[in-house]
Amino acid sequence: MHLFTPNHVSLIAACYPSSSALASSGPEYRPNAQELSKLTYYAANRPGKINKLGGELEKRVKAGCYKAQYGNVRARASLLVTLSVLRALAVECRRDISLLSPALVACLKVTLDSLSSDLEVVARAASVFTAWCTFTDGHVIEADSNLARDYLAVLRRFAQLSTADVKSVDHELRNRTRLVGLAALTGAVNSEALYCSSNHYKPQVSIISRALLFHVMNAELSVLDECAEAIKSNATSIYLAEFRSRPVIERRAVSIHAHVDGENGPSSSDVLNTSLRALQHMIQHSNGAQIGLLMQATFEGLGDLKVWEKLDQSRWLAQKACEWAQYQYRYAVPTRLVEQLLLIQDSSICTAQHRALATMVPAVFTSPVPLVNLSTSDIISNLITLVLRRVSIDPQDALLPSLVECISSLGAHIYYSDQIQDLASELVSRLVTVEMQGVTGRDKEFGDRRRSQAIRCLLAGLLGLMRAADGSQVVSDDKNTLQNIPSSSFPQNNDPSQRPPSHLSRRTRVSGEVWHETLSLLCDGDFSVRSDYAHALVDYLRKEIPKRGDTTDENGVRRSRPLIEGSPTHQANSIGILLYGDSATRSLHATHAYLFILATTSSLGISFNSTPSPAHSTTGDIPSIGVTAPTQNESGPVNGSSTDPHGSSPARRSPGLLARTRKSSNAQRLLESVPEKVSAAASASLSDYALILYVLSAIHEEVPTRGLLAGLPMLMALHGTTEIEDGTNEASKQRVKVIQELLARVWLVLGRVWECTELVDLAEKALSTMEAAPTLPSLPEFIPGVLRPAQTEVRFPPIEAEGAVGPWSNVNAEEALAILVSSKSVQEATGLDRQGLLRRCSAKWSVDMALRDADRPSNHRMMEGGSPLLKLSPALMAIENLSLQSLTRSVRGVGVTDLRDALEGRAGASNPALVRRPSVSTLECSPSVDLRSSPLGLTRSRSRPKKRAVTSSAGEVREVLNRLGIGKQNGSSLLKASFQSPA
């Protein structure tokens, strides 16, 4: 060594074996241990010299790589020793690793660029890289752009090695090469360099994820499951699992070898196991924002590898991503999946990426892995937007069934009781908007097809959402659990006995108020919409509609509990429901009205008025989902929202005022087209009458008492429309015969539900005299939550000659009604005697009256929660008569006046008329209606101030409030408060 050679150069040179022994120092090619310890001691105690040491080692690496490319054995051996020295310095100088980082990473880049085919050299370089990844904090990458560039280049080289396809018959060599690259990538995954900077996370994870996905997506599903189970049972090293929680001084760097004597070569499962382990670590150590970037890199990697067609592996990957992610960040996986679908929503064709993403979303939602912090409202809003966009591009788009499945799968996990109610409200709101405004697209001539397909997609998603919710959390059935009963009105392929038993789930049921907005679809102009909606309505009636008080007897016949049974509170609630109706009863009124219109009207469909076209989104074709702003003549707020193409969610709300106004105007138009008698001009087909029978049968089986009181007047009115003159044409007679068959089958259902054998015999006798044609067709199979092909209707057959429609003996409606109202079970269930039932069921009925009953805001809606006055009155009366005559007529709630009366000593007065005037006049408050324009408007006046009769302390006021029951207004607390003794 030269006399003036610097000390750091001398220390490095002393670590190498002599020139004569260098070539034969293999296979370890290790530096001299004693001299290496001197070098590391020198570097550890003089951090200022680390930069010079790194520069000298970088010179030696460049020289060795240049000569080794041309087969110089000594240069290759020297290079291996240099890499060992670099690793030793990285381990011993871990506190000052940032000073060595630029030279170390540069050495690795030169080595991999020059000798990437030499597996032993690459393994030694990977060992150096892993040591550096173990001890660096990653901040040096963000500060040094040249270092960051070299680091990414090294990552790319190792990623290429991990997917290398070595041209050799020796599969062990290929697997060994891949394992070396994967070991280096695993070091990067377990390094702070990957996670410390958000700016450098995406470039790194793009390189790493693509290499890992190569092995995952090309493996069989069964092998993936086996390897995932092996990873779960075989925990990794503590130094890898807890590398971020341990200080640098306690970390250990793994050593990577190309081959160990005595060991068998690695198999393909070993390669896959290493890939999955690295992927699991990367997902586990990422936060919410990084999970989003990781998912984006995953999408890009799947596209580069061209493996979107592998749907099974895609679903498996999405499920494992949720399972491996940290609990609070799992929501990022499905959110990014839906957002990626939105980014590619404008594609004119359904690509493999569309199909894969649409299968990954339900795979995540239906997996048992819980998802917290997930905004279900944003997800469903984005999915609906996507459905409408794809429909606007092509009504027959192949992606639509998968999108319906995505919407349905949102009900698989319920995190709060009103979740399904809120999601259903959002769906119904969009459904009503599409019904009234349609869906715009490139080809205006297909507007009706787009509208019908959009409605059918949203309907299928709505049903699937409710059914998935029932399957997610199920409680055991009790004696009041609703069971299915057989019905003769159903087609053979829809036999109710084949349906699974219904269950009660821990969630709020979708109320009749929400479903009421969709009932006009029964009279839609497209039969496929009418068919799908009728099946959806039946499914709602059987499994979703609130059935308060319904029980099932030992014979399987459903009916309401008799009023003579139960507590006084239950009796009062039952009276209120029967007389004033809850949300379900009001929906039944509207359902019967629309069924009557469907059976008789000659004009179906929605009339689109000449209103301004809806606003378009930034995508150019899809209309905004919301309601146009009201004019100055329209009062009240309009709840609408605009579609955000990037996925922002509107607030959940019911359809706006303008949409309701349009629906009312269309209902009025349908009313005007309802004839007094059935004629051949009616638009309903044979399939429509089969759907009407299907819906009416479900009503009487699922809500028998309310269906009886709301439906019998409609049946009598429908029977009246069939009383035509003898000279009517054959086409009208043909339609009358079908309606009479429908009525006969409904009477048959009523007889079986209420066990009226006389009514059953009467209906069966009439049906036995019916000729073979025309008759109601059977309905095709319907699976809730699945978008089926558009159904075609069965029309009336042409009449060949005069007298082709033979007479038959139909059911006498008056006789059938008399039999039914005389039934003891009907009288017990309704609480009415024969005369009361007869008066109610034979009362004049019209579509207009039914719609008014359905839309009228009831003054007795407190009955659904239990009116305190009606809860109290039966308990005070120790008599059997529970008619309205024995109940007080007033249902006024407790107000401020009652409080003032109590505080002033007048609460004990039995007659409100004898109580003197209150101390504050009601004219002090502004009236709810503006009376200034009326000549009868009252003049504002102020009563004379009076001294209060009683002065009460705060404790006495609270006592009075407690005795009055003011405070909690729900449950049975009001009844208890009324009888509570003073404290």
VEXDO-858261 format. One record per residue (C-alpha): x, y, z; residue in three letters. Coordinates in steps of 0.1 Angstrom, whole numbers, plus 2048, in hexadecimal, padded with zeros to 3 digits. Example, Ala and Ser with C-alpha at 12.3 -4.5 7.8 and 13.67 -1.06 7.14 Angstrom:
87B7D384EALA;8897F5847SER;
END
This chain:
800800800MET;80D8237F7HIS;81A838814LEU;80285480DPHE;7E383F809THR;7C684C81DPRO;7BD83883CASN;799830831HIS;7A7822810VAL;7C080D823SER;7A67FF83ALEU;7907F581CILE;7AC7E5809ALA;7B67D1827ALA;7947C0828CYS;79B7AE807TYR;7AE78D805PRO;7CF78D7F2SER;7CE78D7CCSER;7DA7697CBSER;7BF75D7E3ALA;7A37737D7LEU;79775C7BBALA;79873E7D1SER;78774E7EFSER;7657417E4GLY;74B7377E7PRO;74674F804GLU;75C76B7F7TYR;75D77B819ARG;774798824PRO;78F79483EASN;77C79385FALA;7967A5874GLN;79C7C185BGLU;7767C5855LEU;7717CB87ASER;78B7E687ALYS;77A7F785DLEU;7577F686DTHR;76680288ETYR;77681F87BTYR;756828869ALA;740825888ALA;75683C89CASN;75D855880ARG;73C85C86EPRO;74C87885AGLY;76185E848LYS;74384983DILE;73E85E81EASN;762858813LYS;75F83381ALEU;740831805GLY;7518447E8GLY;76E82C7E8GLU;75880D7E9LEU;74381B7CCGLU;76381E7B7LYS;76C7FA7BEARG;7497EE7B6VAL;749800794LYS;76B7F278BALA;7627CF796GLY;7417CF783CYS;7527DB763TYR;76C7BF763LYS;7547A4770ALA;73D7AA751GLN;75979C73CTYR;75F77D751GLY;77B789768ASN;779771785VAL;78F78679CARG;77A7A5796ALA;75A79179DARG;7697847BEALA;7747A77C8SER;7517B47C1LEU;74279A7D8LEU;75A7A47F3VAL;7527C97EETHR;72D7C27F2LEU;7347B0812SER;7477CE81FVAL;72A7E4816LEU;7127CF829ARG;7287CE848ALA;72B7F4847LEU;7057F7844ALA;6FF7E1862VAL;7197F0879GLU;71381486FCYS;6ED812872ARG;6EB832886ARG;6FB845869ASP;6ED83184CILE;6E285083ASER;70685A835LEU;70D839823LEU;6ED837810SER;6F684A7F0PRO;7158357E9ALA;7058157F4LEU;6E68187DDVAL;6FC8247C1ALA;7128047C5CYS;6F37EE7C4LEU;6E68007A4LYS;7077FA792VAL;7097D679DTHR;6E57CD792LEU;6E97DF771ASP;7097CD769SER;7057AA777LEU;6DF7A477BSER;6E478176CSER;6FE776786ASP;6E87687A2LEU;7037677BCGLU;70C78B7B7VAL;6E77957B7VAL;6E17827D7ALA;6FF7947E8ARG;6F17B57DBALA;6CE7AC7E8ALA;6DD7A580ASER;6ED7C880AVAL;6CC7D87FFPHE;6B97C681BTHR;6D17D2835ALA;6CE7F6829TRP;6A87F3829CYS;6A87E684CTHR;6BA80385CPHE;6B1821847THR;695839851ASP;68D84282DGLY;690868831HIS;6B186981EVAL;69D85E7FEILE;68787C801GLU;6A5894805ALA;6BB8867E9ASP;6AC8847C7SER;6C98707B8ASN;6C78577D4LEU;6A18547CEALA;6A784D7A9ARG;6C18337B0ASP;6AB8237CBTYR;68E81F7B3LEU;6A5811798ALA;6B17F77B1VAL;68E7EE7BALEU;6857E9795ARG;6A37D2791ARG;6987BC7AEPHE;6747BD7A2ALA;6807B0780GLN;693794791LEU;67578A7A5SER;661784785THR;67E778770ALA;67775A759ASP;69A74A757VAL;69F738736LYS;6A9717745SER;69A6F574BVAL;6A46F876FASP;685706781HIS;6997087A1GLU;6B0723792LEU;691737787ARG;6817347A9ASN;6A273D7BAARG;6A675C7A5THR;6837677ADARG;6887617D2LEU;6A67777D2VAL;6937937C2GLY;67578E7D9LEU;68C78D7F8ALA;6997B07EEALA;6767BD7E8LEU;66C7AF80ATHR;6887C481AGLY;67A7E3809ALA;6567DA814VAL;6637D8838ASN;6777F8836SER;66E81B842GLU;679827820ALA;65881B811LEU;64182C82ATYR;65284C836CYS;649862818SER;628864807SER;6398727E8ASN;64F8547E4HIS;6368397EFTYR;6248367CELYS;6438327B7PRO;6518177CEGLN;6308047D4VAL;6298047AESER;64A7F27A8ILE;6467DA7C5ILE;6217D17C1SER;6247C879CARG;63F7AF7A4ALA;62B7A07C0LEU;60A79F7ACLEU;61C78B791PHE;61E76D7A7HIS;5FC7717B8VAL;5E8775798MET;5FA758786ASN;5F373F7A3ALA;5D67287A6GLU;5BB7327BFLEU;5C07127D4SER;5E57197D7VAL;5DE73C7E1LEU;5C87317FDASP;5E2718809GLU;5FE731809CYS;5E874B81BALA;5DF732836GLU;60472983AALA;60D74E83EILE;5F2752859LYS;5FE73386CSER;62473A868ASN;62C75C877ALA;64A76F869THR;66977987BSER;664792897ILE;67D7A9887TYR;6687AA867LEU;6467AC879ALA;6517C7891GLU;66C7DA87EPHE;65A7FB881ARG;6567F98A7SER;67A7EF8AEARG;6968088B0PRO;6B1807896VAL;6CB7FA8ADILE;6B77DA8B4GLU;6AE7D2890ARG;6BF7B587EARG;6C37B2858ALA;6BD791847VAL;6D8782831SER;6CE77580FILE;6E07587FEHIS;6DC74A7DBALA;6E07267E8HIS;6E6714808VAL;6F86F3806ASP;6E26D6810GLY;6C16E7809GLU;6A96DF7EDASN;6A26F87D3GLY;68470F7D9PRO;6627067CASER;64771C7BASER;63371B7DASER;65172A7ECASP;6527477D3VAL;62C74C7D7LEU;62F74B7FDASN;64A7667FDTHR;63677C7E6SER;6167797FBLEU;62A78081BARG;63979F80CALA;6177AB7FFLEU;6077A5821GLN;6227B9832HIS;61E7D681AMET;5F97D781FILE;5FB7D4845GLN;6147F0849HIS;601809833SER;5EA824840ASN;5C982F830GLY;5D8846816ALA;5F382D80EGLN;5DA812809ILE;5C98277EFGLY;5EA82C7DDLEU;5F18077E0LEU;5D07FE7D0MET;5D68177B4GLN;5F88067AEALA;5E77E57AFTHR;5CF7EF794PHE;5EC7FB77EGLU;6007DB785GLY;5E27C577BLEU;5DF7D975BGLY;6047D6753ASP;6037B1759LEU;5E37AD745LYS;5D379675FVAL;5B17A8763TRP;5A1789754GLU;5A9774772LYS;58A77C787LEU;58F7617A2ASP;5B276E7AAGLN;5A57927A9SER;58A78A7C3ARG;5A27787D9TRP;5BA7957D8LEU;5A07AF7E1ALA;5947997FFGLN;5B879480CLYS;5BF7BA808ALA;5A27C1820CYS;5AC7A5837GLU;5D17B0839TRP;5CB7D583CALA;5CA7E685DGLN;5A87E586DTYR;5A180B86AGLN;5AE80D846TYR;59B7F1836ARG;581808828TYR;59B81580FALA;59A7F57FBVAL;5757F57F0PRO;57681B7EDTHR;59281A7D4ARG;5827FD7C1LEU;5638127BBVAL;5768317B3GLU;58A81E799GLN;56A812789LEU;55F837788LEU;580841777LEU;57982875AILE;55382D758GLN;55483E736ASP;562820723SER;54B817706SER;5507F270CILE;5517DC72BCYS;5767D372FTHR;5867B8744ALA;5907D275EGLN;56B7DC761HIS;5617B8768ARG;57E7B1780ALA;5777D1795LEU;5527CA795ALA;5587A77A3THR;5727B37BDMET;5597CC7CDVAL;53F7B27D8PRO;55B79A7E2ALA;5677B47FBVAL;5447BD808PHE;53979980CTHR;55878D81DSER;557788843PRO;5727A3848VAL;5627C185APRO;5657E3849LEU;565801860VAL;564826856ASN;55481C835LEU;53D836826SER;522821819THR;50F83F80CSER;52C84A7F7ASP;5318277EAILE;50D8227DFILE;50B8457D0SER;52A83E7BBASN;51C81C7B1LEU;4FB82B7A6ILE;50D845792THR;52182A782LEU;502816779VAL;4F1834769LEU;51083C756ARG;51481A748ARG;4EF81973FVAL;4F283A72DSER;50F82B718ILE;4FE80A711ASP;4DD7FE720PRO;4E97DA71BGLN;50B7DF72AASP;51A7BF737ALA;5267D0757LEU;5047D8764LEU;4FD7B6775PRO;51E7B9787SER;5167DC793LEU;4F57D17A0VAL;5077B67B4GLU;51E7D17C1CYS;5017E57CEILE;4F17C77DDSER;5117BD7F0SER;5107DD803LEU;4F67CE81AGLY;50D7B1825ALA;51C7C6841HIS;5057DA857ILE;5157F386FTYR;4F780687BTYR;4D27FE87DSER;4C7817863ASP;4E280F849GLN;4CB7FC831ILE;4AF815836GLN;4C783182CASP;4D681F80ELEU;4B3815802ALA;4A8839805SER;4C58447EFGLU;4BD8297D5LEU;4988327D5VAL;4A08577D1SER;4B58507B2ARG;49B8377A6LEU;4808517A7VAL;49686B796THR;49E85277AVAL;47984A777GLU;46F86E773MET;48D87B75FGLN;49B85D74DGLY;4C0858744VAL;4CF86C728THR;4E985D710GLY;4FA8606EFARG;4DC8516DBASP;4BC8626E4LYS;4A78486D2GLU;4B082E6EDPHE;4A584570AGLY;48882E715ASP;49F810715ARG;4B982172AARG;49E82D743ARG;48F80A746SER;4B17F974AGLN;4BC813765ALA;49C80D778ILE;4A07E8777ARG;4C47EA782CYS;4BC7FF7A0LEU;49F7E97A9LEU;4B47CA7A8ALA;4CF7DC7BDGLY;4B47E77D7LEU;4A77C37DBLEU;4CA7B57DDGLY;4D47CE7F7LEU;4B77C480EMET;4BC79F809ARG;4E27A180FALA;4DA7B4830ALA;4C379783BASP;4DE77E834GLY;4F9791847SER;4EB79186AGLN;4D0779872VAL;4BF773893VAL;4AC75489DSER;487752895ASP;46D7558B0ASP;44874D8B0LYS;44076D89EASN;459768882THR;44876B861LEU;44674B84DGLN;43D746829ASN;41D736820ILE;4147257FFPRO;3FD7367E6SER;3EB7297C8SER;3F174A7B6SER;4167457B1PHE;425733793PRO;435712799GLN;45871F795ASN;4517397B0ASN;4427227C9ASP;4457337EBPRO;44C7127FCSER;46D7117EAGLN;4777337F8ARG;48E734816PRO;47E73E837PRO;47F76283FSER;49476F85CHIS;49578E871LEU;4B67A1870SER;4C37BC888ARG;4BC7DA872ARG;4A17F386ATHR;4897E784FARG;4847FC831VAL;464810839SER;445813824GLY;44C838821GLU;46C83180DVAL;45D8167F8TRP;43D82A7F1HIS;4518407D9GLU;4578237C1THR;4338167BELEU;42C82A79ESER;44381178CLEU;4267F978CLEU;41780E770CYS;43781475DASP;436813737GLY;4507F7733ASP;4447D573CPHE;4677CA747SER;4677E5761VAL;4437DC76DARG;44D7B776FSER;46D7BD783ASP;45C7D679ATYR;43F7BF7A1ALA;4577A37ACHIS;46B7BD7C0ALA;44A7C87D1LEU;4417A57DAVAL;46379F7E8ASP;4607BF7FDTYR;43E7B4809LEU;44A791813ARG;46B79A824LYS;46D7C082BGLU;44C7D1831ILE;4457D8856PRO;42C7BE863LYS;4227CA885ARG;40D7B0898GLY;40E79587DASP;41077288ATHR;40F74F87BTHR;3F7735889ASP;3FD71088BGLU;3EF70A868ASN;407722857GLY;3ED73C850VAL;3F8760857ARG;3E2779868ARG;3E2796880SER;3DE7908A6ARG;3BA7958B1PRO;3B37B68C2LEU;3A47A48E0ILE;3C77978E8GLU;3E57AA8F4GLY;3EC7C790ASER;3D87E8909PRO;3F67F88F8THR;3F67DE8DDHIS;3D07E28D9GLN;3D28078D5ALA;3EF8058BBASN;3DB7EB8A7SER;3BD8018A6ILE;3D281E89AGLY;3E380A87FILE;3C27FC872LEU;3AF81D872LEU;3C983786ATYR;3E582185BGLY;40A82085DASP;423825841SER;41D801835ALA;3F8807834THR;3FB827820ARG;412814808SER;3F77F9804LEU;3DD8137FBHIS;3F48207DFALA;3FD7FD7D4THR;3D87F47CFHIS;3D28157BCALA;3EF80E7A4TYR;3E47EA79FLEU;3C17F6796PHE;3CF80F77DILE;3E57F476ELEU;3C77DD76AALA;3B07F6759THR;3C281474ATHR;3CA818726SER;3E882F72BSER;40782273ELEU;428833743GLY;43785474DILE;42E87473BSER;44E889738PHE;4458AE739ASN;4598C8727SER;4708D1743THR;4948DD741PRO;4AC8C073CSER;4BF8B475APRO;4E18C1760ALA;4FD8AC752HIS;51B8A1764SER;53E8A8759THR;53F887746THR;52789672EGLY;50B87C72BASP;4FD87274CILE;4E388875CPRO;4E789677FSER;4D5881799ILE;4BF89A7ABGLY;4A18AF7A6VAL;49F8D0793THR;49C8EE7AAALA;4788F97B0PRO;4699187A2THR;45E9357B7GLN;43B9287B8ASN;4469077C8GLU;44B9087EDSER;4608F2802GLY;4848E67FFPRO;48E8CE7E4VAL;4A58B37EFASN;4BB8AC7D1GLY;4DF8A67CASER;4F68A77ADSER;50B88A7A1THR;53088E7A7ASP;54287A78CPRO;55F8757A4HIS;54B8657BFGLY;53F87F7D8SER;5208747E9SER;5008877ECPRO;4EE88780DALA;4D486C812ARG;4B187980DARG;48F871800SER;48487C7DEPRO;4808A17DBGLY;4608B67D9LEU;4628BA7B4LEU;4658957AEALA;44688F7C4ARG;4348AA7B0THR;43C89978FARG;43187879DLYS;4108867A8SER;40A896787SER;411875775ASN;3FA86378EALA;3DF87D785GLN;3E4876760ARG;3E0851767LEU;3C085877BLEU;3B186A75DGLU;3B684B748SER;3A583375FVAL;383828750PRO;36481F762GLU;3627FE750LYS;37C7E7742VAL;3817E971DSER;3977DA702ALA;3AB7FB702ALA;3BC7F2723ALA;3E27EF721SER;3E87D2739ALA;3F27B172ASER;3ED78E737LEU;40E790749SER;4037B075AASP;3E579F769TYR;3FB783775ALA;41179C786LEU;3F27AD796ILE;3E778B7A4LEU;40B7857B0TYR;40C7A67C3VAL;3E87A37D2LEU;3EF7807DESER;40F78B7EFALA;3FC7A8800ILE;3E179280EHIS;3FA77881AGLU;41378F829GLU;3FE7AB838VAL;3DC79A839PRO;3C97B2850THR;3D57D2841ARG;3D37C381EGLY;3B07B8825LEU;3A47DB830LEU;3B77ED814ALA;3B27D47F8GLY;38E7C87FALEU;37E7E97EFPRO;3967E97D2MET;38C7C57C8LEU;3677CF7C9MET;36F7ED7B3ALA;3827D879BLEU;3657BF79AHIS;34E7DC791GLY;3637E5773THR;35D7C2764THR;3377C7763GLU;3347CF73EILE;3167CD727GLU;30E7B0712ASP;3167C16F1GLY;33A7C76F9THR;3547BB6E0ASN;36779B6E4GLU;3887AC6EDALA;3787BD70BSER;36779C716LYS;38978B714GLN;3997A572BARG;37B7A3743VAL;37F77D745LYS;3A478174FVAL;39C79A76AILE;380784777GLN;399767779GLU;3B177E78BLEU;3967877A4LEU;38C7637A9ALA;3B07597B1ARG;3B37767CAVAL;39376B7DBTRP;3A27487DCLEU;3C27567EEVAL;3AC769806LEU;39874A80EGLY;3B7736816ARG;3C875182AVAL;3AA757840TRP;39F732840GLU;37D739830CYS;374718821THR;354726811GLU;3687417FFLEU;3827277F3VAL;3667117E6ASP;35572E7D4LEU;3767397C3ALA;3807167B9GLU;35D70F7ABLYS;36072E795ALA;38372678ALEU;379702780SER;360710766THR;37B725755MET;38671C733GLU;3AB71572AALA;3B2736718ALA;3B975171FPRO;3C774C741THR;3E175C756LEU;40475274CPRO;41F745765SER;43A75D770LEU;45F757768PRO;478751784GLU;48376F797PHE;4A37717ACILE;4A47907C3PRO;4C37A57BEGLY;4CC79779CVAL;4C87AB77CLEU;4B5794765ARG;4AE799740PRO;4917AF737ALA;47179B737GLN;45879B71BTHR;43379C721GLU;418782717VAL;3FD795704ARG;3D978C6FFPHE;3D47726E3PRO;3C277F6C4PRO;39D7786C2ILE;3977616A5GLU;3717636A2ALA;3517706B2GLU;34975E6D2GLY;36C7516D7ALA;36B75D6FCVAL;35474470DGLY;34074E72CPRO;34A74174ETRP;33D743771SER;35175D784ASN;3527637A9VAL;3357787B6ASN;3477957C8ALA;32A79D7E0GLU;3277797EBGLU;34C7757F0ALA;34E795804LEU;33178A81AALA;342769821ILE;36377A82ALEU;355794841VAL;342779853SER;36276685BSER;36A766880LYS;38F76787ASER;38B787865VAL;376797880GLN;38E78E89BGLU;3AC79B888ALA;39C7BC87FTHR;3897C389EGLY;36A7CB88ALEU;3487B9888ASP;3377AD869ARG;3257CD862GLN;3447E2868GLY;3587CD851LEU;33D7CD836LEU;33A7F3838ARG;35F7F8835ARG;3667DF819CYS;3487E8804SER;34E80D807ALA;3538207E6LYS;37781E7DBTRP;3898317C0SER;3AD8357B5VAL;3AC85A7BEASP;3A18527E2MET;3BB8377E6ALA;3D784E7DALEU;3CB86A7F2ARG;3CB85180FASP;3EE847806ALA;3FC86A802ASP;3E887C81DARG;3FE88683APRO;3ED873857SER;3E6885878ASN;3E9863889HIS;40C85A87EARG;41685A8A2MET;4038398A4MET;422828894GLU;4378328B2GLY;4198308CAGLY;40484E8D2SER;4068558F8PRO;3E085D8F9LEU;3D683D8E8LEU;3EE82A8FDLYS;3E083891CLEU;3BB836915SER;3B6810913PRO;3CA80B933ALA;3B2823945LEU;393811939MET;38D7F094AALA;3737E6930ILE;3727CF912GLU;3667E88F9ASN;3837F78E6LEU;3708098CBSER;37782D8C2LEU;3598398D5GLN;36A82F8F6SER;38A8418EDLEU;3908668EFTHR;38F8778CDARG;3AC88E8D5SER;3CF8838CCVAL;3DF8A58D4ARG;4028A18E2GLY;40F8B2901VAL;41B8D58FAGLY;4288F590AVAL;404900914THR;4018E0929ASP;4218E993ALEU;41690C942ARG;3F490094EASP;4068E8965ALA;41E902973LEU;40191A979GLU;3EC90298CGLY;3D28F9971ARG;3DE8D7967ALA;3C58C697EGLY;3A78D496BALA;3938B795CSER;3838CC941ASN;39A8E092BPRO;37E8F8923ALA;37C903948LEU;3A090D949VAL;3A6932948ARG;3BA94292CARG;3E093C92CPRO;3F7957936SER;407959913VAL;3F095E8F5SER;3F59488D7THR;3F49678C1LEU;41696F8CDGLU;4249558B6CYS;425958890SER;40B94287FPRO;416926868SER;40093484CVAL;403958841ASP;3E396984ALEU;3ED98D841ARG;3DD98A81ESER;3BC97D82CSER;3A1996838PRO;39A97D854LEU;3BD980862GLY;3C0984887LEU;3CF9A3897THR;3EE99E8ACARG;3E69A68D0SER;3F79A28F1ARG;3E5996910SER;3E89A8931ARG;40599C946PRO;3FA988964LYS;40C97D982LYS;413958982ARG;3FE94699BALA;41992D9A5VAL;43E9319A6THR;4509119A3SER;4749089A9SER;4898F598FALA;4838D49A2GLY;45E8D99A2GLU;45E8E097CVAL;4718C1975ARG;4598AD98BGLU;43B8BB977VAL;44C8B3956LEU;453890962ASN;42F88B96CARG;42289994BLEU;43A881938GLY;44C89D925ILE;46E89291CGLY;47287090CLYS;45686C8F4GLN;45B8488E9ASN;4558258F5GLY;44081E914SER;450839929SER;432850924LEU;41B836934LEU;432832952LYS;436858956ALA;41085D957SER;40D846975PHE;42D84F986GLN;42A85A9ABSER;43A87A9B5PRO;45D8779C2ALA;
END
